[in-house]
Amino acid sequence: MSEHSVIDHSSKHSKRHEVPHGHVHLDPDKKHDPHATRFGDFLKAAIKLEASDLLLKSGKAPVVRLRGALKSLDTAQVTAEEFLNIAKHILDEEQLSDLSKFGSVDFAYDYDDHNRFRVNLFQARGKLSVAARLITSKIRKFSDLYLPDSMAEIAMQPQGIVLLSGVTGSGKSTTIAAMLDYVNERKPVHIVTIEDPIEYIFTDKKATINQREIGIDCLDFKIALRALVRENPDIVLVGEMRDNETFEAALHAAETGHLVYGTIHASSTTQTFSRIYGLFEQEEVEQVRRILAYQMRAFVYQKLLPTLKPEIPRIPGLEILINNPLVRKFILEAREGELREYLKSVEARQSGMIDFNGSLVELVEKEFIHLRVAEDASPNTDEFRMRLKKLGGANR
């Protein structure tokens, strides 16, 4: 096996198991070198172009995702016959059998010390396709991501819970990676991440970082969360809050002195509360609300928007809610919906908070985004236009 071998886990740590949706996490020990086929060239091109994803489909040229947009590579299409040869080369007989049986197989591949791919090889209309996500150690700074200074203050909290919300592809993982690396550069702490899959590769600086991937390093989130106490972390990244057990474990970790990061699907910081409460039975909600009132440090909602500047393909529109005595009072009194108005207040802005429309107004005023982009993204277009007009930006 060449130096670009697939990630090496000894057999005692890489037991094969079925996971939901009929997929199989495969033992990577037996894979062959993809550089013996054009597949290796495609991976190399994705890294060179700093693409987030590589997509292969029988009968088409390879496609990469660059800053959200799909671009074809300037190379010959991958024929069905070549695709089958690639699959036979990188998978062993048992894995090929699993592909036939389940219709898709997942595996991780270490290209080098700084780049890793999470690969899904699957069948579509009887032909093979590949979706490969590039996982890199190139973690961007807050300034590179156009994130405000308040994000650094949130990252340096000693304990509590920080949640980022937004749709898939909204940059949540990139923002969390920037926050964790900010801490990594400044504090000698132990950080444990539980991810499915790992999105960024961290290098220890002042912090000690252990990254655990579901299906490779641990069976599932529940087992990984139970083991956290024995791993003695200061900071924990739990990944997506998918169920009440995961969120309950996150709350417990926050209550016992840890700083916990997580993500959740919600369309605003205030909707995040209802999404959390919806994970629990009605009789449990009041207790969860009380714990959250004291353990929440910040909720951040973000959405990536196309810009007017060629050198900045996308920029985040943000909503940031930071806990303070007044926010805590709103939560305890079950008045979370009223926080929408509070976020617009001078007091909130002076504390580093911002509502989403306020963020859009700033981006239009600074000529980062077009007015139409802001109006399409706004949760309340009439209010957005009114606020922009007050600032003299109505003619943009």
C-alpha positions, -999 to +999 in steps of 0.1 A: +000+000+000+014+034-009+020+064+014-015+076+003-031+046+019-066+047+032-069+056+069-054+029+090-073+016+120-064-017+135-092-044+132-099-042+169-111-006+165-128-008+131-155-034+135-180-033+107-216-025+115-248-016+098-260+020+104-293+037+096-305+041+060-290+008+049-255+022+047-224+003+059-193+018+075-165-002+061-132-014+076-107+008+057-077-016+062-083-035+030-086-007+005-061-002-024-043+029-035-067+051-055-037+068-072-034+037-095-066+051-111-078+085-122-097+087-089-065+098-072-061+126-098-096+138-090-089+139-053-057+158-059-075+183-081-102+189-054-074+197-028-056+220-052-088+239-060-098+240-023-131+225-032-155+214-005-168+183-024-160+161-054-189+145-073-184+117-098-212+102-120-209+076-147-209+092-182-200+127-169-168+147-162-159+150-125-176+180-107-163+199-077-181+223-054-163+256-052-177+281-026-211+266-031-212+264-069-206+233-090-178+234-116-168+206-140-131+196-141-114+199-175-109+162-181-125+133-199-158+119-186-158+089-163-173+060-183-193+033-166-166+008-174-139+030-158-161+037-128-165-001-122-127-005-125-122+023-099-147+006-075-130-028-079-097-012-072-106+007-040-130-019-026-124-055-018-148-083-027-167-081+006-172-044+002-183-047-034-208-073-021-220-047+004-223-021-023-245-045-043-266-054-013-271-020+003-267+003-027-240+025-010-208+022+011-191+049+032-154+051+040-128+076+051-095+082+033-064+100+045-048+117+015-020+132+036-014+147+070-036+177+062-063+164+039-089+137+044-119+126+024-152+112+036-164+091+006-198+077-002-199+054-032-234+046-043-257+033-071-281+056-090-303+041-117-280+011-119-248+031-123-221+042-099-216+076-084-193+091-058-197+120-033-165+128-016-163+156+011-128+171+016-119+174+053-090+198+058-068+212+085-070+246+069-092+264+095-100+300+088-099+329+112-129+350+123-117+379+102-115+356+071-151+345+077-163+381+084-175+371+119-178+398+146-156+402+177-185+389+199-178+354+184-144+354+200-159+364+234-184+335+231-156+311+222-137+319+254-166+312+278-154+289+306-186+267+305-221+265+293-237+256+260-233+273+226-256+264+197-253+273+161-283+269+139-290+271+102-297+249+072-273+223+058-245+242+040-249+274+060-213+273+074-221+261+109-192+237+110-168+262+096-178+288+123-175+262+151-140+252+138-129+288+138-142+291+174-125+259+186-092+269+169-094+304+185-095+286+219-068+261+207-044+291+201-050+306+235-059+281+263-043+248+275-076+229+276-087+194+266-112+195+237-131+164+226-152+164+195-179+138+186-186+141+149-205+124+121-184+129+100-153+149+111-154+182+092-120+197+100-087+182+112-073+201+142-036+204+151-028+207+188-015+242+197-020+252+233-050+228+236-051+190+234-077+180+209-092+145+204-116+140+175-139+110+175-159+100+144-191+080+146-188+047+130-150+047+131-139+057+166-172+050+184-204+032+175-229+060+179-235+094+197-251+078+228-221+056+235-196+084+228-215+108+251-216+082+279-178+080+277-172+117+279-169+118+317-141+094+317-123+114+290-120+145+312-127+172+286-130+209+292-147+216+259-170+193+240-183+195+204-213+172+202-223+179+166-259+179+157-285+179+185-307+152+169-327+139+199-335+145+235-309+121+248-281+139+230-294+173+242-299+160+277-262+148+278-251+182+264-270+200+292-255+177+318-220+184+305-227+221+307-240+218+342-209+200+353-186+227+342-179+220+305-183+243+275-204+225+250-208+233+213-235+219+191-257+225+160-294+224+155-317+230+125-336+262+132-343+294+112-336+319+140-321+321+175-356+323+190-369+294+170-339+274+185-358+273+218-389+257+203-368+232+184-351+222+217-384+220+236-398+199+208-372+172+216-388+166+250-421+154+264-443+183+276-438+175+313-401+178+308-400+211+291-401+233+322-371+217+337-352+219+304-362+256+301-348+263+336-315+246+329-312+263+296-318+297+312-287+293+333-265+272+311-270+288+277-242+311+267-251+320+231-273+309+202-261+319+167-281+316+135-263+320+102-270+319+065-244+322+037-252+349+012-237+356-023-217+389-023-210+417-047-173+413-043-155+387-065-129+380-038-156+371-013-179+345-028-202+342+002-206+360+035-227+351+066-258+369+076-260+364+113-283+365+143-265+364+177-283+360+210-260+361+241-273+352+276-275+380+302-298+386+332-326+400+310-324+372+284-324+347+314-356+364+327-373+361+293-365+324+292-376+316+328-409+333+321-414+314+289-413+346+269-386+335+244-406+348+215-402+384+228-364+381+224-369+389+187-377+425+197-350+426+224-323+417+198-331+450+180-325+471+211-295+493+218-286+473+249-285+441+229-263+457+202-239+471+228-236+435+242-225+420+209-259+408+198-277+413+165-309+403+148-309+388+113-325+418+096-300+441+114-272+420+100-287+422+065-290+460+068-253+462+077-243+440+048-262+461+023-249+494+038-213+481+035-220+470-001-212+434+006-245+421-007-272+432-032-305+446-020-324+418-037-303+391-019-311+407+014-348+410+007-349+373-004-331+363+028-351+385+052-376+370+076-396+402+074-390+421+042-412+451+051-394+456+083-360+452+066-369+479+040-381+503+067-349+499+087-327+503+056-346+534+046-340+550+080-303+546+074-305+562+039-299+530+020-333+527+002-318+534-032-292+506-032 
